[in-house]
Amino acid sequence: MNYIVALFAEALIAEIVLILLKKKKAAIVLGGLVIFYSFIHSLIFHGSLPHDYIVYFFNNLFESITGITASYFVVIFFFGILSIIAGAAVGWLSYKFTEAYQKKIENSIETILISE
């Protein structure tokens, strides 16, 4: 049940961003930042206090990626920035895909209307 609530919360946050911002491109890119919410959610709800499993997981992941042993706050900052960049990229790619698909549909409709 917790996973359902978490997914619903992410979708709700994305929808609020999309509704509040009228500019399509900015809204979709910001909506993609919901990925950052997933990162924050894992820290808050899975325990972000030192010596918890999630801290161990992020520290080991950071060390295996970079080869550097760093403090907890550096690790959290690294993955926070990484999730923001990934979220913005997903949002931007979603916008570009939707824009291209919308043009394709409009062209198809025009072709059908002209041929009749």
Chimera marker file (.cmm) of the C-alpha trace (Angstrom):
<marker_set name="trace">
<marker id="1" x="0.000" y="0.000" z="0.000" r="1" g="1" b="0" radius="0.5"/>
<marker id="2" x="2.885" y="2.390" z="0.718" r="1" g="1" b="0" radius="0.5"/>
<marker id="3" x="4.124" y="2.052" z="-2.864" r="1" g="1" b="0" radius="0.5"/>
<marker id="4" x="0.699" y="2.963" z="-4.216" r="1" g="1" b="0" radius="0.5"/>
<marker id="5" x="0.573" y="6.068" z="-2.026" r="1" g="1" b="0" radius="0.5"/>
<marker id="6" x="4.100" y="7.056" z="-3.113" r="1" g="1" b="0" radius="0.5"/>
<marker id="7" x="3.288" y="6.666" z="-6.820" r="1" g="1" b="0" radius="0.5"/>
<marker id="8" x="0.059" y="8.596" z="-6.376" r="1" g="1" b="0" radius="0.5"/>
<marker id="9" x="1.948" y="11.393" z="-4.598" r="1" g="1" b="0" radius="0.5"/>
<marker id="10" x="4.473" y="11.628" z="-7.460" r="1" g="1" b="0" radius="0.5"/>
<marker id="11" x="1.710" y="11.769" z="-10.058" r="1" g="1" b="0" radius="0.5"/>
<marker id="12" x="-0.186" y="14.353" z="-8.029" r="1" g="1" b="0" radius="0.5"/>
<marker id="13" x="2.881" y="16.583" z="-7.724" r="1" g="1" b="0" radius="0.5"/>
<marker id="14" x="3.477" y="16.336" z="-11.486" r="1" g="1" b="0" radius="0.5"/>
<marker id="15" x="-0.151" y="17.192" z="-12.257" r="1" g="1" b="0" radius="0.5"/>
<marker id="16" x="-0.099" y="20.199" z="-9.924" r="1" g="1" b="0" radius="0.5"/>
<marker id="17" x="3.034" y="21.508" z="-11.653" r="1" g="1" b="0" radius="0.5"/>
<marker id="18" x="1.464" y="20.989" z="-15.087" r="1" g="1" b="0" radius="0.5"/>
<marker id="19" x="-1.774" y="22.725" z="-14.068" r="1" g="1" b="0" radius="0.5"/>
<marker id="20" x="-0.172" y="25.692" z="-12.311" r="1" g="1" b="0" radius="0.5"/>
<marker id="21" x="2.301" y="26.510" z="-15.066" r="1" g="1" b="0" radius="0.5"/>
<marker id="22" x="0.696" y="27.552" z="-18.315" r="1" g="1" b="0" radius="0.5"/>
<marker id="23" x="3.889" y="27.346" z="-20.384" r="1" g="1" b="0" radius="0.5"/>
<marker id="24" x="3.971" y="23.834" z="-21.788" r="1" g="1" b="0" radius="0.5"/>
<marker id="25" x="7.708" y="23.362" z="-22.137" r="1" g="1" b="0" radius="0.5"/>
<marker id="26" x="8.632" y="24.686" z="-18.687" r="1" g="1" b="0" radius="0.5"/>
<marker id="27" x="5.774" y="22.787" z="-17.069" r="1" g="1" b="0" radius="0.5"/>
<marker id="28" x="6.780" y="19.479" z="-18.622" r="1" g="1" b="0" radius="0.5"/>
<marker id="29" x="10.450" y="19.930" z="-17.714" r="1" g="1" b="0" radius="0.5"/>
<marker id="30" x="9.466" y="20.796" z="-14.142" r="1" g="1" b="0" radius="0.5"/>
<marker id="31" x="7.053" y="17.878" z="-14.128" r="1" g="1" b="0" radius="0.5"/>
<marker id="32" x="9.997" y="15.670" z="-15.000" r="1" g="1" b="0" radius="0.5"/>
<marker id="33" x="11.655" y="16.859" z="-11.821" r="1" g="1" b="0" radius="0.5"/>
<marker id="34" x="9.290" y="14.552" z="-9.972" r="1" g="1" b="0" radius="0.5"/>
<marker id="35" x="12.222" y="12.148" z="-10.276" r="1" g="1" b="0" radius="0.5"/>
<marker id="36" x="13.860" y="14.342" z="-7.625" r="1" g="1" b="0" radius="0.5"/>
<marker id="37" x="10.864" y="13.622" z="-5.396" r="1" g="1" b="0" radius="0.5"/>
<marker id="38" x="11.614" y="9.909" z="-5.726" r="1" g="1" b="0" radius="0.5"/>
<marker id="39" x="15.130" y="10.532" z="-4.476" r="1" g="1" b="0" radius="0.5"/>
<marker id="40" x="13.938" y="12.639" z="-1.540" r="1" g="1" b="0" radius="0.5"/>
<marker id="41" x="11.220" y="10.090" z="-0.790" r="1" g="1" b="0" radius="0.5"/>
<marker id="42" x="13.788" y="7.311" z="-0.500" r="1" g="1" b="0" radius="0.5"/>
<marker id="43" x="15.798" y="9.358" z="1.961" r="1" g="1" b="0" radius="0.5"/>
<marker id="44" x="12.899" y="10.433" z="4.144" r="1" g="1" b="0" radius="0.5"/>
<marker id="45" x="10.766" y="7.323" z="4.197" r="1" g="1" b="0" radius="0.5"/>
<marker id="46" x="13.491" y="4.692" z="4.125" r="1" g="1" b="0" radius="0.5"/>
<marker id="47" x="15.532" y="6.359" z="6.829" r="1" g="1" b="0" radius="0.5"/>
<marker id="48" x="18.241" y="8.891" z="6.125" r="1" g="1" b="0" radius="0.5"/>
<marker id="49" x="19.874" y="8.858" z="9.533" r="1" g="1" b="0" radius="0.5"/>
<marker id="50" x="23.506" y="7.754" z="9.569" r="1" g="1" b="0" radius="0.5"/>
<marker id="51" x="24.014" y="3.982" z="9.811" r="1" g="1" b="0" radius="0.5"/>
<marker id="52" x="20.708" y="3.201" z="8.102" r="1" g="1" b="0" radius="0.5"/>
<marker id="53" x="20.652" y="0.918" z="5.070" r="1" g="1" b="0" radius="0.5"/>
<marker id="54" x="19.809" y="3.702" z="2.591" r="1" g="1" b="0" radius="0.5"/>
<marker id="55" x="22.897" y="5.648" z="3.677" r="1" g="1" b="0" radius="0.5"/>
<marker id="56" x="25.011" y="2.530" z="3.234" r="1" g="1" b="0" radius="0.5"/>
<marker id="57" x="23.454" y="1.956" z="-0.201" r="1" g="1" b="0" radius="0.5"/>
<marker id="58" x="24.091" y="5.508" z="-1.485" r="1" g="1" b="0" radius="0.5"/>
<marker id="59" x="27.625" y="5.614" z="-0.068" r="1" g="1" b="0" radius="0.5"/>
<marker id="60" x="28.531" y="2.301" z="-1.719" r="1" g="1" b="0" radius="0.5"/>
<marker id="61" x="26.905" y="3.299" z="-4.997" r="1" g="1" b="0" radius="0.5"/>
<marker id="62" x="28.793" y="6.607" z="-5.005" r="1" g="1" b="0" radius="0.5"/>
<marker id="63" x="32.070" y="4.879" z="-4.232" r="1" g="1" b="0" radius="0.5"/>
<marker id="64" x="31.557" y="2.271" z="-6.949" r="1" g="1" b="0" radius="0.5"/>
<marker id="65" x="30.719" y="4.967" z="-9.530" r="1" g="1" b="0" radius="0.5"/>
<marker id="66" x="33.454" y="7.464" z="-8.673" r="1" g="1" b="0" radius="0.5"/>
<marker id="67" x="36.028" y="5.428" z="-6.772" r="1" g="1" b="0" radius="0.5"/>
<marker id="68" x="35.964" y="8.128" z="-4.075" r="1" g="1" b="0" radius="0.5"/>
<marker id="69" x="35.011" y="7.684" z="-0.445" r="1" g="1" b="0" radius="0.5"/>
<marker id="70" x="33.087" y="10.806" z="0.552" r="1" g="1" b="0" radius="0.5"/>
<marker id="71" x="31.011" y="12.123" z="3.419" r="1" g="1" b="0" radius="0.5"/>
<marker id="72" x="27.307" y="11.421" z="3.582" r="1" g="1" b="0" radius="0.5"/>
<marker id="73" x="26.359" y="14.997" z="2.641" r="1" g="1" b="0" radius="0.5"/>
<marker id="74" x="28.586" y="14.999" z="-0.459" r="1" g="1" b="0" radius="0.5"/>
<marker id="75" x="27.008" y="11.712" z="-1.548" r="1" g="1" b="0" radius="0.5"/>
<marker id="76" x="23.466" y="13.028" z="-0.995" r="1" g="1" b="0" radius="0.5"/>
<marker id="77" x="24.301" y="16.255" z="-2.850" r="1" g="1" b="0" radius="0.5"/>
<marker id="78" x="25.751" y="14.261" z="-5.770" r="1" g="1" b="0" radius="0.5"/>
<marker id="79" x="22.688" y="12.040" z="-6.157" r="1" g="1" b="0" radius="0.5"/>
<marker id="80" x="20.335" y="14.979" z="-5.588" r="1" g="1" b="0" radius="0.5"/>
<marker id="81" x="21.934" y="16.940" z="-8.443" r="1" g="1" b="0" radius="0.5"/>
<marker id="82" x="22.009" y="13.809" z="-10.598" r="1" g="1" b="0" radius="0.5"/>
<marker id="83" x="18.291" y="13.203" z="-10.061" r="1" g="1" b="0" radius="0.5"/>
<marker id="84" x="17.466" y="16.849" z="-10.865" r="1" g="1" b="0" radius="0.5"/>
<marker id="85" x="19.432" y="16.636" z="-14.121" r="1" g="1" b="0" radius="0.5"/>
<marker id="86" x="17.838" y="13.301" z="-15.031" r="1" g="1" b="0" radius="0.5"/>
<marker id="87" x="14.359" y="14.627" z="-14.223" r="1" g="1" b="0" radius="0.5"/>
<marker id="88" x="14.820" y="17.752" z="-16.325" r="1" g="1" b="0" radius="0.5"/>
<marker id="89" x="16.172" y="15.641" z="-19.202" r="1" g="1" b="0" radius="0.5"/>
<marker id="90" x="13.218" y="13.251" z="-19.018" r="1" g="1" b="0" radius="0.5"/>
<marker id="91" x="10.812" y="16.199" z="-18.961" r="1" g="1" b="0" radius="0.5"/>
<marker id="92" x="12.517" y="17.863" z="-21.936" r="1" g="1" b="0" radius="0.5"/>
<marker id="93" x="12.583" y="14.627" z="-23.946" r="1" g="1" b="0" radius="0.5"/>
<marker id="94" x="8.909" y="14.074" z="-23.125" r="1" g="1" b="0" radius="0.5"/>
<marker id="95" x="8.120" y="17.559" z="-24.403" r="1" g="1" b="0" radius="0.5"/>
<marker id="96" x="10.057" y="17.016" z="-27.649" r="1" g="1" b="0" radius="0.5"/>
<marker id="97" x="8.449" y="13.614" z="-28.222" r="1" g="1" b="0" radius="0.5"/>
<marker id="98" x="4.960" y="14.983" z="-27.570" r="1" g="1" b="0" radius="0.5"/>
<marker id="99" x="5.590" y="17.988" z="-29.827" r="1" g="1" b="0" radius="0.5"/>
<marker id="100" x="6.801" y="15.783" z="-32.704" r="1" g="1" b="0" radius="0.5"/>
<marker id="101" x="3.894" y="13.366" z="-32.257" r="1" g="1" b="0" radius="0.5"/>
<marker id="102" x="1.391" y="16.234" z="-32.189" r="1" g="1" b="0" radius="0.5"/>
<marker id="103" x="2.769" y="17.604" z="-35.492" r="1" g="1" b="0" radius="0.5"/>
<marker id="104" x="2.554" y="14.136" z="-37.041" r="1" g="1" b="0" radius="0.5"/>
<marker id="105" x="-1.092" y="13.788" z="-35.981" r="1" g="1" b="0" radius="0.5"/>
<marker id="106" x="-1.951" y="17.280" z="-37.280" r="1" g="1" b="0" radius="0.5"/>
<marker id="107" x="-0.334" y="16.457" z="-40.643" r="1" g="1" b="0" radius="0.5"/>
<marker id="108" x="-2.241" y="13.166" z="-40.810" r="1" g="1" b="0" radius="0.5"/>
<marker id="109" x="-5.539" y="14.923" z="-40.111" r="1" g="1" b="0" radius="0.5"/>
<marker id="110" x="-4.807" y="17.554" z="-42.769" r="1" g="1" b="0" radius="0.5"/>
<marker id="111" x="-3.960" y="14.816" z="-45.291" r="1" g="1" b="0" radius="0.5"/>
<marker id="112" x="-7.210" y="12.995" z="-44.551" r="1" g="1" b="0" radius="0.5"/>
<marker id="113" x="-9.265" y="16.192" z="-44.842" r="1" g="1" b="0" radius="0.5"/>
<marker id="114" x="-7.605" y="17.237" z="-48.097" r="1" g="1" b="0" radius="0.5"/>
<marker id="115" x="-8.037" y="13.802" z="-49.695" r="1" g="1" b="0" radius="0.5"/>
<marker id="116" x="-11.780" y="13.767" z="-49.027" r="1" g="1" b="0" radius="0.5"/>
<link id1="1" id2="2" r="1" g="1" b="0" radius="0.2"/>
<link id1="2" id2="3" r="1" g="1" b="0" radius="0.2"/>
<link id1="3" id2="4" r="1" g="1" b="0" radius="0.2"/>
<link id1="4" id2="5" r="1" g="1" b="0" radius="0.2"/>
<link id1="5" id2="6" r="1" g="1" b="0" radius="0.2"/>
<link id1="6" id2="7" r="1" g="1" b="0" radius="0.2"/>
<link id1="7" id2="8" r="1" g="1" b="0" radius="0.2"/>
<link id1="8" id2="9" r="1" g="1" b="0" radius="0.2"/>
<link id1="9" id2="10" r="1" g="1" b="0" radius="0.2"/>
<link id1="10" id2="11" r="1" g="1" b="0" radius="0.2"/>
<link id1="11" id2="12" r="1" g="1" b="0" radius="0.2"/>
<link id1="12" id2="13" r="1" g="1" b="0" radius="0.2"/>
<link id1="13" id2="14" r="1" g="1" b="0" radius="0.2"/>
<link id1="14" id2="15" r="1" g="1" b="0" radius="0.2"/>
<link id1="15" id2="16" r="1" g="1" b="0" radius="0.2"/>
<link id1="16" id2="17" r="1" g="1" b="0" radius="0.2"/>
<link id1="17" id2="18" r="1" g="1" b="0" radius="0.2"/>
<link id1="18" id2="19" r="1" g="1" b="0" radius="0.2"/>
<link id1="19" id2="20" r="1" g="1" b="0" radius="0.2"/>
<link id1="20" id2="21" r="1" g="1" b="0" radius="0.2"/>
<link id1="21" id2="22" r="1" g="1" b="0" radius="0.2"/>
<link id1="22" id2="23" r="1" g="1" b="0" radius="0.2"/>
<link id1="23" id2="24" r="1" g="1" b="0" radius="0.2"/>
<link id1="24" id2="25" r="1" g="1" b="0" radius="0.2"/>
<link id1="25" id2="26" r="1" g="1" b="0" radius="0.2"/>
<link id1="26" id2="27" r="1" g="1" b="0" radius="0.2"/>
<link id1="27" id2="28" r="1" g="1" b="0" radius="0.2"/>
<link id1="28" id2="29" r="1" g="1" b="0" radius="0.2"/>
<link id1="29" id2="30" r="1" g="1" b="0" radius="0.2"/>
<link id1="30" id2="31" r="1" g="1" b="0" radius="0.2"/>
<link id1="31" id2="32" r="1" g="1" b="0" radius="0.2"/>
<link id1="32" id2="33" r="1" g="1" b="0" radius="0.2"/>
<link id1="33" id2="34" r="1" g="1" b="0" radius="0.2"/>
<link id1="34" id2="35" r="1" g="1" b="0" radius="0.2"/>
<link id1="35" id2="36" r="1" g="1" b="0" radius="0.2"/>
<link id1="36" id2="37" r="1" g="1" b="0" radius="0.2"/>
<link id1="37" id2="38" r="1" g="1" b="0" radius="0.2"/>
<link id1="38" id2="39" r="1" g="1" b="0" radius="0.2"/>
<link id1="39" id2="40" r="1" g="1" b="0" radius="0.2"/>
<link id1="40" id2="41" r="1" g="1" b="0" radius="0.2"/>
<link id1="41" id2="42" r="1" g="1" b="0" radius="0.2"/>
<link id1="42" id2="43" r="1" g="1" b="0" radius="0.2"/>
<link id1="43" id2="44" r="1" g="1" b="0" radius="0.2"/>
<link id1="44" id2="45" r="1" g="1" b="0" radius="0.2"/>
<link id1="45" id2="46" r="1" g="1" b="0" radius="0.2"/>
<link id1="46" id2="47" r="1" g="1" b="0" radius="0.2"/>
<link id1="47" id2="48" r="1" g="1" b="0" radius="0.2"/>
<link id1="48" id2="49" r="1" g="1" b="0" radius="0.2"/>
<link id1="49" id2="50" r="1" g="1" b="0" radius="0.2"/>
<link id1="50" id2="51" r="1" g="1" b="0" radius="0.2"/>
<link id1="51" id2="52" r="1" g="1" b="0" radius="0.2"/>
<link id1="52" id2="53" r="1" g="1" b="0" radius="0.2"/>
<link id1="53" id2="54" r="1" g="1" b="0" radius="0.2"/>
<link id1="54" id2="55" r="1" g="1" b="0" radius="0.2"/>
<link id1="55" id2="56" r="1" g="1" b="0" radius="0.2"/>
<link id1="56" id2="57" r="1" g="1" b="0" radius="0.2"/>
<link id1="57" id2="58" r="1" g="1" b="0" radius="0.2"/>
<link id1="58" id2="59" r="1" g="1" b="0" radius="0.2"/>
<link id1="59" id2="60" r="1" g="1" b="0" radius="0.2"/>
<link id1="60" id2="61" r="1" g="1" b="0" radius="0.2"/>
<link id1="61" id2="62" r="1" g="1" b="0" radius="0.2"/>
<link id1="62" id2="63" r="1" g="1" b="0" radius="0.2"/>
<link id1="63" id2="64" r="1" g="1" b="0" radius="0.2"/>
<link id1="64" id2="65" r="1" g="1" b="0" radius="0.2"/>
<link id1="65" id2="66" r="1" g="1" b="0" radius="0.2"/>
<link id1="66" id2="67" r="1" g="1" b="0" radius="0.2"/>
<link id1="67" id2="68" r="1" g="1" b="0" radius="0.2"/>
<link id1="68" id2="69" r="1" g="1" b="0" radius="0.2"/>
<link id1="69" id2="70" r="1" g="1" b="0" radius="0.2"/>
<link id1="70" id2="71" r="1" g="1" b="0" radius="0.2"/>
<link id1="71" id2="72" r="1" g="1" b="0" radius="0.2"/>
<link id1="72" id2="73" r="1" g="1" b="0" radius="0.2"/>
<link id1="73" id2="74" r="1" g="1" b="0" radius="0.2"/>
<link id1="74" id2="75" r="1" g="1" b="0" radius="0.2"/>
<link id1="75" id2="76" r="1" g="1" b="0" radius="0.2"/>
<link id1="76" id2="77" r="1" g="1" b="0" radius="0.2"/>
<link id1="77" id2="78" r="1" g="1" b="0" radius="0.2"/>
<link id1="78" id2="79" r="1" g="1" b="0" radius="0.2"/>
<link id1="79" id2="80" r="1" g="1" b="0" radius="0.2"/>
<link id1="80" id2="81" r="1" g="1" b="0" radius="0.2"/>
<link id1="81" id2="82" r="1" g="1" b="0" radius="0.2"/>
<link id1="82" id2="83" r="1" g="1" b="0" radius="0.2"/>
<link id1="83" id2="84" r="1" g="1" b="0" radius="0.2"/>
<link id1="84" id2="85" r="1" g="1" b="0" radius="0.2"/>
<link id1="85" id2="86" r="1" g="1" b="0" radius="0.2"/>
<link id1="86" id2="87" r="1" g="1" b="0" radius="0.2"/>
<link id1="87" id2="88" r="1" g="1" b="0" radius="0.2"/>
<link id1="88" id2="89" r="1" g="1" b="0" radius="0.2"/>
<link id1="89" id2="90" r="1" g="1" b="0" radius="0.2"/>
<link id1="90" id2="91" r="1" g="1" b="0" radius="0.2"/>
<link id1="91" id2="92" r="1" g="1" b="0" radius="0.2"/>
<link id1="92" id2="93" r="1" g="1" b="0" radius="0.2"/>
<link id1="93" id2="94" r="1" g="1" b="0" radius="0.2"/>
<link id1="94" id2="95" r="1" g="1" b="0" radius="0.2"/>
<link id1="95" id2="96" r="1" g="1" b="0" radius="0.2"/>
<link id1="96" id2="97" r="1" g="1" b="0" radius="0.2"/>
<link id1="97" id2="98" r="1" g="1" b="0" radius="0.2"/>
<link id1="98" id2="99" r="1" g="1" b="0" radius="0.2"/>
<link id1="99" id2="100" r="1" g="1" b="0" radius="0.2"/>
<link id1="100" id2="101" r="1" g="1" b="0" radius="0.2"/>
<link id1="101" id2="102" r="1" g="1" b="0" radius="0.2"/>
<link id1="102" id2="103" r="1" g="1" b="0" radius="0.2"/>
<link id1="103" id2="104" r="1" g="1" b="0" radius="0.2"/>
<link id1="104" id2="105" r="1" g="1" b="0" radius="0.2"/>
<link id1="105" id2="106" r="1" g="1" b="0" radius="0.2"/>
<link id1="106" id2="107" r="1" g="1" b="0" radius="0.2"/>
<link id1="107" id2="108" r="1" g="1" b="0" radius="0.2"/>
<link id1="108" id2="109" r="1" g="1" b="0" radius="0.2"/>
<link id1="109" id2="110" r="1" g="1" b="0" radius="0.2"/>
<link id1="110" id2="111" r="1" g="1" b="0" radius="0.2"/>
<link id1="111" id2="112" r="1" g="1" b="0" radius="0.2"/>
<link id1="112" id2="113" r="1" g="1" b="0" radius="0.2"/>
<link id1="113" id2="114" r="1" g="1" b="0" radius="0.2"/>
<link id1="114" id2="115" r="1" g="1" b="0" radius="0.2"/>
<link id1="115" id2="116" r="1" g="1" b="0" radius="0.2"/>
</marker_set>
